[in-house]
Amino acid sequence: MSMHTTEVIRTSELSKSYQGANVLHPLNLRVARHAICGFLGPNGAGKSTTIKLLLGLTRPTGGSATIFGKDSVRDSVAIREKVGYLAQDPRYYDHMSARETLRFTARCFYEGPSRAVEERIAETLDLVGLSAKADRPIKGFSGGERQRLGIAQAQVNHPDLLILDEPAAALDPMGRRDVLAVMERLRQHTTIFYSTHILEDVQRVSDSVAILNHGQLVAQAPIAELLNGNGDIAYTLTLRGAVDAARTRIVDQPWVASVDAEQAAPPELRGATTLQIRVTDAQAAEARLLRLVLDDPDTTVVAFDRTRQNLEAIFLQIVEGGAPTGNPATHARAMQAS
């Protein structure tokens, strides 16, 4: 199978200008089949413009985009038959129920017997967790329920691609949790490409990430690769007591690359010191690092953990113009190597 057949979305130097101003610079975006791809960027970065271009709702100034190998301009009608779309602020007829809304949408796609259509509607309502409220007026729905109904509406025709524009942006934590759970359930059925500025959500559910800033694609990689940073393995060790002696023993180990000390910030850790320890051998660190400290009765271990990269810190570093934290291959992709 060729690389292109595994890609649902592929853009080549796709760009858009309004009145001479570049809103989207030449964009080379790739989204793999059956992936959940988070499309990140600050407000005004060009995310919604990109989505409109992919759906054929606006014409590009330059370059091209293909969905399932079909051109977004020439084949926009055929593409939209295979794509489900949720707008950032979905609107409904509030007097209708969820079931009536899906029935209205389903009739745009299905001409089969009513029983089969109703079965599909029931299946979709169950998928998004709205079966219990299927026959209640939408006007009484919470924000999270309205978003889940929007996903159901986008999913009712069994699309091969779901494009979601800020699906959890205005929701409370419970609403966000429910929407993310629906997206995870849909993973086995379709490819999901969704724009968002909520970095925690991306880290929870996405396979890959594309970051747009000022209309330019500044990073694109599997999320695990992006979070891996420069490949260093690091541990955080918070101590009280004979900290200097413990630090000396740690620094002397051949598998320790560096040790940086700082005063622990939280009030409950006042008086403790946190060591940031970078190592070259994770197995040696797991087997011996803690033991090096615990063997000294004058030292108390308050906390110990392997350092986990945070997507928010990486995102801010990238969009604020710092050197990318990812490896060189990730940065090459960020610079739109095709």
BELSULUR-V396337 format. One line per field, one symbol per residue. burial: I if it has 9 or more other C-alpha atoms within 8 Angstrom, else O. A space follows every 10 residues. Layout:
# BELSULUR-V396337
burial=???
This chain:
# BELSULUR-V396337
burial=OOOOIIIIII IIIIIIIOOO OIIIIIIIII IIIIIIIIII IOOOIIIOII IIIIIIOOOI OIIIIIIIII IIOOIIOOII OIIIIIIOOI OOOOOIIIII IIIOIIOOOO OOOOOOIIOI IIOIIIIIII OOOIIIIIOO IOIIIIIIII IIIIIIIOII IIIIIIIIOO IOOOIIOIII OIIOOOIOOI IIIIIIIOIO OIIOIIIIII IIIIIIIIII IIIOIIIIIO OIIIIIIIII OOIOOIIOII IOOOIIIOIO OOIIOOOOOI OIIIIIIIII IOOIIOOOII OIIIOOOOII IIOIOOOOIO IOOIIOIIIO OOOIIIIOOI IIIIIIOO
